[in-house]
């Protein structure tokens, strides 16, 4: 996560997903758990796909994540 995001972007993800800043040792694991926790919630799945696409580098291509992963808008 450090290679793809700046410190501010990482903090933004943690705040967005309600991960407390004092749990620094396990925040990456908490984020992964939250991203994969509710596969039936399409909003959560779409948000998770955007996070994964950002880490993998799909966000640079200019194509929408929903189009890449076949998610409805």
C-alpha positions, 0 to 999 in steps of 0.5 A: 500500500505504501508504494501506490499511495501517499501518506495522505491518501492512505489516511483518507482510505482509513478514515473513509472506512472508519478505521481508527488511527490508533490501530496502526499495526493492523490497519491494512488488515482491517481495511482488507477485512472490511473490503471483503466483508459484505459481497452482497452489498453492491455499493461495498463491492463497487467501492472495494473494486475501486480500491483494488483497481487503484492498487493494481493501477487500473485507475491510470487507464482512464476507464471507469472501474464499473466498466472494467469489472462489469458493475452497474452504475 
